[in-house]
Amino acid sequence: MPGLAIRKGDRVAMIAGKDRGAEGRVLAVLPKKRKVIVEGVNRVTRHEKVRPNRRGGQEGGIQHKEAAIDVSNVALVCPTDGPTRVGHRVEDGASVRVCRKCGTEL
């Protein structure tokens, strides 16, 4: 299975789902599941128990965090053109990611 064109730290836009149109930074990439976790997008609520341990215990209660999103629902954001597809070009023996609209390196 080929790798994903999106990497940790990239700026992406949601193109489908309940948060369509939102933009955020990629916090984590899960290539085996073909999912990404984007900052501020697809926030879910989790109820967590208080778990005592030797260091003082973990806070319980309602926690809000980002859930994983399928990679097909996000598009990489080009600084000049906005959301775009990703192309690849070989320069000096190394493959670089390029914007499909304008050809600039991402």
N, C-alpha and C positions, 0 to 999 in steps of 0.2 A: 504494500500500500504506500503510495507516495506521501511525502510530508505535506504539512499545511503551509499555505502562503502567508499566514498570519502568525506573528511572533509576540512574545511578551513585551509590553511597552508600546506596541503600535496603537495608533488612534484609529478607532473603527466606528462605523455608523450602523445602527440597527436598520435593516431593510424589511423585516417581517416581525410579527409578533405584537404583544401588547405595548412594547416600548418603541414601536416603529418611529424612526426619525431622531431618536436620541443618539448622542455620541458619547464615547467614553474611552478610557485607556484599558488595554488588555492587562489583567492582573495575572492570569495563568492560562496556559494552553494544555489541553488534554488530548494529544494526538491519537491515542488508541481509541478513545471514545468519540473523536472528531467534534470536540466541544471546546469552548472558550469561556472564561469568566471575565466579564467586563465591569469596570468600576461604575457604580451607580445605576446599573441596568439589571432588570430581572431580580429585583429585591424580594426576598421571601422572609417570612416570620417563622422562627423556631422557638419552641418553649423548652427551656433547659432546666434540669434539676440542679440543686445546689450539691456539689460534689466535694465533700471535705477531703483535704489531704494535708500533708505535714507542713506545707508552706502557707497555710492560712485559708485555704479553700478557694473554690472558683465561684464567681457570682452566678446565681441562678436567675430565672425570670425570662422575659421575652427578649429574644435577640433578633436583630435584623441583619441579614447578610445577602450577598450576591450569589445567585445560583448559576449553574452552567447553562450555556446557550449553544445550540448547534451552530457549527461554523458556517453553514449555508445561509444563516439568518443575519450575518454581519458582512459588511464590505469595508475594505481598507480605505482610509480617507487620504487623498492626495492633498498636499498643502495648497496647490493651485486650482485643482478641478473638483474637489469634494469627493464623495464616495465613488470608487472606481474598482474595476477588476485589476488583477495583478498579472503582469507578464514577466518573463525571465529573459535575460540577455547575458551572453558570456563575454566578459571583459577581462583580459589578461589571465585567462585560464580559470577565472572564478565566475560563478553564476550570481548575478545581481537581480534584485526585484525592480521592476519598472512599472510606471503607470501606463495602462492601456490607452488612456485618452491622449496624454501629451508626451509620453515617453521619458519623463523625468525619473531619475533614480529615487527609490523610496527607502 
